């Protein structure tokens, strides 16, 4: 996956919300590998929506 260079405020909020939701589901703060996994999935969703 290519790196997202410019994110809109809505996309930044989407990434923050994804991490917050994952932390809420887990019940505690995410460790670094889990955080990267969540962010990569959210970034893939953003990239897919840009390509659609």
PDB file of N, CA, C and O in Angstrom, chain B, residues numbered from 101:
ATOM      1  N   UNK B 101       0.842  -1.169   0.000  1.00  0.00           N
ATOM      2  CA  UNK B 101       0.000   0.000   0.000  1.00  0.00           C
ATOM      3  C   UNK B 101       0.888   1.232   0.000  1.00  0.00           C
ATOM      4  O   UNK B 101       1.882   1.285   0.724  1.00  0.00           O
ATOM      5  N   UNK B 102       0.540   2.208  -0.796  1.00  0.00           N
ATOM      6  CA  UNK B 102       1.314   3.438  -0.839  1.00  0.00           C
ATOM      7  C   UNK B 102       0.949   4.320   0.357  1.00  0.00           C
ATOM      8  O   UNK B 102      -0.125   4.204   0.946  1.00  0.00           O
ATOM      9  N   UNK B 103       1.860   5.175   0.676  1.00  0.00           N
ATOM     10  CA  UNK B 103       1.646   6.059   1.817  1.00  0.00           C
ATOM     11  C   UNK B 103       0.664   7.162   1.448  1.00  0.00           C
ATOM     12  O   UNK B 103       0.756   7.747   0.369  1.00  0.00           O
ATOM     13  N   UNK B 104      -0.268   7.440   2.339  1.00  0.00           N
ATOM     14  CA  UNK B 104      -1.201   8.536   2.119  1.00  0.00           C
ATOM     15  C   UNK B 104      -0.488   9.832   2.477  1.00  0.00           C
ATOM     16  O   UNK B 104      -0.037  10.003   3.610  1.00  0.00           O
ATOM     17  N   UNK B 105      -0.384  10.745   1.516  1.00  0.00           N
ATOM     18  CA  UNK B 105       0.396  11.957   1.762  1.00  0.00           C
ATOM     19  C   UNK B 105      -0.441  13.094   2.304  1.00  0.00           C
ATOM     20  O   UNK B 105      -0.022  13.784   3.233  1.00  0.00           O
ATOM     21  N   UNK B 106      -1.614  13.299   1.740  1.00  0.00           N
ATOM     22  CA  UNK B 106      -2.448  14.402   2.200  1.00  0.00           C
ATOM     23  C   UNK B 106      -3.787  13.863   2.672  1.00  0.00           C
ATOM     24  O   UNK B 106      -4.534  13.258   1.903  1.00  0.00           O
ATOM     25  N   UNK B 107      -4.079  14.089   3.935  1.00  0.00           N
ATOM     26  CA  UNK B 107      -5.343  13.638   4.499  1.00  0.00           C
ATOM     27  C   UNK B 107      -6.218  14.846   4.798  1.00  0.00           C
ATOM     28  O   UNK B 107      -5.745  15.874   5.282  1.00  0.00           O
ATOM     29  N   UNK B 108      -7.473  14.702   4.507  1.00  0.00           N
ATOM     30  CA  UNK B 108      -8.421  15.757   4.855  1.00  0.00           C
ATOM     31  C   UNK B 108      -8.701  15.668   6.353  1.00  0.00           C
ATOM     32  O   UNK B 108      -8.415  14.643   6.973  1.00  0.00           O
ATOM     33  N   UNK B 109      -9.246  16.710   6.934  1.00  0.00           N
ATOM     34  CA  UNK B 109      -9.605  16.634   8.355  1.00  0.00           C
ATOM     35  C   UNK B 109     -10.576  15.487   8.649  1.00  0.00           C
ATOM     36  O   UNK B 109     -10.501  14.868   9.710  1.00  0.00           O
ATOM     37  N   UNK B 110     -11.475  15.205   7.725  1.00  0.00           N
ATOM     38  CA  UNK B 110     -12.424  14.102   7.928  1.00  0.00           C
ATOM     39  C   UNK B 110     -11.698  12.758   7.943  1.00  0.00           C
ATOM     40  O   UNK B 110     -12.052  11.870   8.718  1.00  0.00           O
ATOM     41  N   UNK B 111     -10.682  12.605   7.087  1.00  0.00           N
ATOM     42  CA  UNK B 111      -9.916  11.354   7.058  1.00  0.00           C
ATOM     43  C   UNK B 111      -9.083  11.196   8.326  1.00  0.00           C
ATOM     44  O   UNK B 111      -8.954  10.089   8.847  1.00  0.00           O
ATOM     45  N   UNK B 112      -8.519  12.291   8.823  1.00  0.00           N
ATOM     46  CA  UNK B 112      -7.765  12.240  10.082  1.00  0.00           C
ATOM     47  C   UNK B 112      -8.684  11.844  11.235  1.00  0.00           C
ATOM     48  O   UNK B 112      -8.306  11.054  12.100  1.00  0.00           O
ATOM     49  N   UNK B 113      -9.891  12.403  11.237  1.00  0.00           N
ATOM     50  CA  UNK B 113     -10.873  12.058  12.256  1.00  0.00           C
ATOM     51  C   UNK B 113     -11.251  10.580  12.158  1.00  0.00           C
ATOM     52  O   UNK B 113     -11.428   9.911  13.177  1.00  0.00           O
ATOM     53  N   UNK B 114     -11.374  10.073  10.924  1.00  0.00           N
ATOM     54  CA  UNK B 114     -11.693   8.667  10.701  1.00  0.00           C
ATOM     55  C   UNK B 114     -10.615   7.765  11.309  1.00  0.00           C
ATOM     56  O   UNK B 114     -10.936   6.759  11.941  1.00  0.00           O
ATOM     57  N   UNK B 115      -9.340   8.121  11.121  1.00  0.00           N
ATOM     58  CA  UNK B 115      -8.249   7.333  11.691  1.00  0.00           C
ATOM     59  C   UNK B 115      -8.291   7.374  13.222  1.00  0.00           C
ATOM     60  O   UNK B 115      -8.124   6.347  13.879  1.00  0.00           O
ATOM     61  N   UNK B 116      -8.513   8.557  13.781  1.00  0.00           N
ATOM     62  CA  UNK B 116      -8.599   8.695  15.236  1.00  0.00           C
ATOM     63  C   UNK B 116      -9.773   7.901  15.797  1.00  0.00           C
ATOM     64  O   UNK B 116      -9.656   7.248  16.833  1.00  0.00           O
ATOM     65  N   UNK B 117     -10.904   7.966  15.101  1.00  0.00           N
ATOM     66  CA  UNK B 117     -12.085   7.228  15.549  1.00  0.00           C
ATOM     67  C   UNK B 117     -11.864   5.723  15.482  1.00  0.00           C
ATOM     68  O   UNK B 117     -12.348   4.983  16.339  1.00  0.00           O
ATOM     69  N   UNK B 118     -11.132   5.267  14.461  1.00  0.00           N
ATOM     70  CA  UNK B 118     -10.849   3.832  14.334  1.00  0.00           C
ATOM     71  C   UNK B 118     -10.006   3.350  15.514  1.00  0.00           C
ATOM     72  O   UNK B 118     -10.271   2.287  16.076  1.00  0.00           O
ATOM     73  N   UNK B 119      -9.006   4.122  15.883  1.00  0.00           N
ATOM     74  CA  UNK B 119      -8.155   3.743  17.018  1.00  0.00           C
ATOM     75  C   UNK B 119      -8.963   3.791  18.316  1.00  0.00           C
ATOM     76  O   UNK B 119      -8.847   2.894  19.151  1.00  0.00           O
ATOM     77  N   UNK B 120      -9.769   4.822  18.487  1.00  0.00           N
ATOM     78  CA  UNK B 120     -10.574   4.952  19.700  1.00  0.00           C
ATOM     79  C   UNK B 120     -11.563   3.794  19.823  1.00  0.00           C
ATOM     80  O   UNK B 120     -11.759   3.261  20.916  1.00  0.00           O
ATOM     81  N   UNK B 121     -12.182   3.404  18.718  1.00  0.00           N
ATOM     82  CA  UNK B 121     -13.133   2.289  18.742  1.00  0.00           C
ATOM     83  C   UNK B 121     -12.426   0.975  19.077  1.00  0.00           C
ATOM     84  O   UNK B 121     -12.947   0.165  19.844  1.00  0.00           O
ATOM     85  N   UNK B 122     -11.243   0.763  18.504  1.00  0.00           N
ATOM     86  CA  UNK B 122     -10.492  -0.458  18.797  1.00  0.00           C
ATOM     87  C   UNK B 122     -10.092  -0.508  20.273  1.00  0.00           C
ATOM     88  O   UNK B 122     -10.118  -1.573  20.890  1.00  0.00           O
ATOM     89  N   UNK B 123      -9.722   0.645  20.837  1.00  0.00           N
ATOM     90  CA  UNK B 123      -9.366   0.692  22.262  1.00  0.00           C
ATOM     91  C   UNK B 123     -10.598   0.436  23.125  1.00  0.00           C
ATOM     92  O   UNK B 123     -10.503  -0.217  24.165  1.00  0.00           O
ATOM     93  N   UNK B 124     -11.759   0.951  22.698  1.00  0.00           N
ATOM     94  CA  UNK B 124     -12.977   0.725  23.459  1.00  0.00           C
ATOM     95  C   UNK B 124     -13.351  -0.755  23.454  1.00  0.00           C
ATOM     96  O   UNK B 124     -13.762  -1.303  24.477  1.00  0.00           O
ATOM     97  N   UNK B 125     -13.205  -1.396  22.292  1.00  0.00           N
ATOM     98  CA  UNK B 125     -13.533  -2.822  22.186  1.00  0.00           C
ATOM     99  C   UNK B 125     -12.568  -3.655  23.030  1.00  0.00           C
ATOM    100  O   UNK B 125     -12.983  -4.588  23.718  1.00  0.00           O
ATOM    101  N   UNK B 126     -11.285  -3.316  22.974  1.00  0.00           N
ATOM    102  CA  UNK B 126     -10.276  -4.071  23.724  1.00  0.00           C
ATOM    103  C   UNK B 126     -10.369  -3.797  25.227  1.00  0.00           C
ATOM    104  O   UNK B 126     -10.043  -4.661  26.041  1.00  0.00           O
ATOM    105  N   UNK B 127     -10.808  -2.606  25.585  1.00  0.00           N
ATOM    106  CA  UNK B 127     -10.949  -2.259  26.989  1.00  0.00           C
ATOM    107  C   UNK B 127      -9.716  -1.621  27.596  1.00  0.00           C
ATOM    108  O   UNK B 127      -9.690  -1.338  28.793  1.00  0.00           O
ATOM    109  N   UNK B 128      -8.691  -1.391  26.784  1.00  0.00           N
ATOM    110  CA  UNK B 128      -7.484  -0.719  27.266  1.00  0.00           C
ATOM    111  C   UNK B 128      -6.749  -0.134  26.070  1.00  0.00           C
ATOM    112  O   UNK B 128      -7.136  -0.353  24.922  1.00  0.00           O
ATOM    113  N   UNK B 129      -5.682   0.614  26.351  1.00  0.00           N
ATOM    114  CA  UNK B 129      -4.906   1.228  25.282  1.00  0.00           C
ATOM    115  C   UNK B 129      -4.288   0.140  24.411  1.00  0.00           C
ATOM    116  O   UNK B 129      -3.949  -0.943  24.890  1.00  0.00           O
ATOM    117  N   UNK B 130      -4.149   0.449  23.123  1.00  0.00           N
ATOM    118  CA  UNK B 130      -3.542  -0.496  22.195  1.00  0.00           C
ATOM    119  C   UNK B 130      -2.026  -0.413  22.276  1.00  0.00           C
ATOM    120  O   UNK B 130      -1.460   0.665  22.457  1.00  0.00           O
ATOM    121  N   UNK B 131      -1.379  -1.563  22.141  1.00  0.00           N
ATOM    122  CA  UNK B 131       0.078  -1.528  22.044  1.00  0.00           C
ATOM    123  C   UNK B 131       0.450  -1.169  20.601  1.00  0.00           C
ATOM    124  O   UNK B 131      -0.417  -1.121  19.729  1.00  0.00           O
ATOM    125  N   UNK B 132       1.699  -0.926  20.361  1.00  0.00           N
ATOM    126  CA  UNK B 132       2.131  -0.411  19.062  1.00  0.00           C
ATOM    127  C   UNK B 132       1.757  -1.327  17.890  1.00  0.00           C
ATOM    128  O   UNK B 132       1.214  -0.824  16.906  1.00  0.00           O
ATOM    129  N   UNK B 133       2.016  -2.643  17.937  1.00  0.00           N
ATOM    130  CA  UNK B 133       1.643  -3.486  16.785  1.00  0.00           C
ATOM    131  C   UNK B 133       0.138  -3.481  16.519  1.00  0.00           C
ATOM    132  O   UNK B 133      -0.283  -3.468  15.362  1.00  0.00           O
ATOM    133  N   UNK B 134      -0.675  -3.491  17.572  1.00  0.00           N
ATOM    134  CA  UNK B 134      -2.127  -3.459  17.390  1.00  0.00           C
ATOM    135  C   UNK B 134      -2.575  -2.127  16.796  1.00  0.00           C
ATOM    136  O   UNK B 134      -3.470  -2.079  15.952  1.00  0.00           O
ATOM    137  N   UNK B 135      -1.946  -1.057  17.245  1.00  0.00           N
ATOM    138  CA  UNK B 135      -2.282   0.277  16.735  1.00  0.00           C
ATOM    139  C   UNK B 135      -1.953   0.377  15.242  1.00  0.00           C
ATOM    140  O   UNK B 135      -2.739   0.911  14.460  1.00  0.00           O
ATOM    141  N   UNK B 136      -0.784  -0.143  14.858  1.00  0.00           N
ATOM    142  CA  UNK B 136      -0.400  -0.131  13.446  1.00  0.00           C
ATOM    143  C   UNK B 136      -1.371  -0.950  12.608  1.00  0.00           C
ATOM    144  O   UNK B 136      -1.710  -0.559  11.491  1.00  0.00           O
ATOM    145  N   UNK B 137      -1.821  -2.083  13.138  1.00  0.00           N
ATOM    146  CA  UNK B 137      -2.775  -2.920  12.419  1.00  0.00           C
ATOM    147  C   UNK B 137      -4.074  -2.161  12.171  1.00  0.00           C
ATOM    148  O   UNK B 137      -4.599  -2.165  11.058  1.00  0.00           O
ATOM    149  N   UNK B 138      -4.590  -1.511  13.214  1.00  0.00           N
ATOM    150  CA  UNK B 138      -5.834  -0.756  13.087  1.00  0.00           C
ATOM    151  C   UNK B 138      -5.664   0.398  12.096  1.00  0.00           C
ATOM    152  O   UNK B 138      -6.530   0.627  11.252  1.00  0.00           O
ATOM    153  N   UNK B 139      -4.553   1.119  12.201  1.00  0.00           N
ATOM    154  CA  UNK B 139      -4.326   2.252  11.307  1.00  0.00           C
ATOM    155  C   UNK B 139      -4.167   1.793   9.856  1.00  0.00           C
ATOM    156  O   UNK B 139      -4.664   2.446   8.939  1.00  0.00           O
ATOM    157  N   UNK B 140      -3.474   0.669   9.649  1.00  0.00           N
ATOM    158  CA  UNK B 140      -3.305   0.174   8.284  1.00  0.00           C
ATOM    159  C   UNK B 140      -4.635  -0.232   7.670  1.00  0.00           C
ATOM    160  O   UNK B 140      -4.868   0.008   6.485  1.00  0.00           O
ATOM    161  N   UNK B 141      -5.505  -0.841   8.454  1.00  0.00           N
ATOM    162  CA  UNK B 141      -6.818  -1.218   7.946  1.00  0.00           C
ATOM    163  C   UNK B 141      -7.642   0.024   7.606  1.00  0.00           C
ATOM    164  O   UNK B 141      -8.314   0.063   6.576  1.00  0.00           O
ATOM    165  N   UNK B 142      -7.589   1.027   8.463  1.00  0.00           N
ATOM    166  CA  UNK B 142      -8.339   2.256   8.218  1.00  0.00           C
ATOM    167  C   UNK B 142      -7.784   2.996   6.998  1.00  0.00           C
ATOM    168  O   UNK B 142      -8.547   3.538   6.199  1.00  0.00           O
ATOM    169  N   UNK B 143      -6.463   3.016   6.859  1.00  0.00           N
ATOM    170  CA  UNK B 143      -5.856   3.672   5.700  1.00  0.00           C
ATOM    171  C   UNK B 143      -6.219   2.926   4.410  1.00  0.00           C
ATOM    172  O   UNK B 143      -6.417   3.551   3.368  1.00  0.00           O
ATOM    173  N   UNK B 144      -6.306   1.615   4.477  1.00  0.00           N
ATOM    174  CA  UNK B 144      -6.706   0.835   3.304  1.00  0.00           C
ATOM    175  C   UNK B 144      -8.136   1.181   2.909  1.00  0.00           C
ATOM    176  O   UNK B 144      -8.450   1.252   1.721  1.00  0.00           O
ATOM    177  N   UNK B 145      -9.004   1.397   3.893  1.00  0.00           N
ATOM    178  CA  UNK B 145     -10.382   1.784   3.598  1.00  0.00           C
ATOM    179  C   UNK B 145     -10.423   3.165   2.943  1.00  0.00           C
ATOM    180  O   UNK B 145     -11.198   3.383   2.012  1.00  0.00           O
ATOM    181  N   UNK B 146      -9.600   4.091   3.417  1.00  0.00           N
ATOM    182  CA  UNK B 146      -9.540   5.431   2.827  1.00  0.00           C
ATOM    183  C   UNK B 146      -9.048   5.337   1.385  1.00  0.00           C
ATOM    184  O   UNK B 146      -9.614   5.962   0.488  1.00  0.00           O
ATOM    185  N   UNK B 147      -7.989   4.551   1.167  1.00  0.00           N
ATOM    186  CA  UNK B 147      -7.429   4.411  -0.177  1.00  0.00           C
ATOM    187  C   UNK B 147      -8.443   3.764  -1.121  1.00  0.00           C
ATOM    188  O   UNK B 147      -8.545   4.148  -2.287  1.00  0.00           O
ATOM    189  N   UNK B 148      -9.187   2.788  -0.619  1.00  0.00           N
ATOM    190  CA  UNK B 148     -10.201   2.129  -1.451  1.00  0.00           C
ATOM    191  C   UNK B 148     -11.310   3.105  -1.823  1.00  0.00           C
ATOM    192  O   UNK B 148     -11.820   3.071  -2.943  1.00  0.00           O
ATOM    193  N   UNK B 149     -11.681   3.968  -0.896  1.00  0.00           N
ATOM    194  CA  UNK B 149     -12.747   4.928  -1.198  1.00  0.00           C
ATOM    195  C   UNK B 149     -12.259   5.985  -2.194  1.00  0.00           C
ATOM    196  O   UNK B 149     -13.052   6.506  -2.978  1.00  0.00           O
ATOM    197  N   UNK B 150     -10.966   6.303  -2.171  1.00  0.00           N
ATOM    198  CA  UNK B 150     -10.423   7.253  -3.133  1.00  0.00           C
ATOM    199  C   UNK B 150     -10.392   6.649  -4.532  1.00  0.00           C
ATOM    200  O   UNK B 150     -10.578   7.355  -5.523  1.00  0.00           O
ATOM    201  N   UNK B 151     -10.155   5.341  -4.610  1.00  0.00           N
ATOM    202  CA  UNK B 151     -10.081   4.673  -5.907  1.00  0.00           C
ATOM    203  C   UNK B 151     -11.442   4.384  -6.494  1.00  0.00           C
ATOM    204  O   UNK B 151     -11.569   4.165  -7.699  1.00  0.00           O
ATOM    205  N   UNK B 152     -12.462   4.381  -5.653  1.00  0.00           N
ATOM    206  CA  UNK B 152     -13.817   4.047  -6.138  1.00  0.00           C
ATOM    207  C   UNK B 152     -14.463   5.213  -6.855  1.00  0.00           C
ATOM    208  O   UNK B 152     -15.596   5.101  -7.322  1.00  0.00           O
TER     209      UNK B 152
END
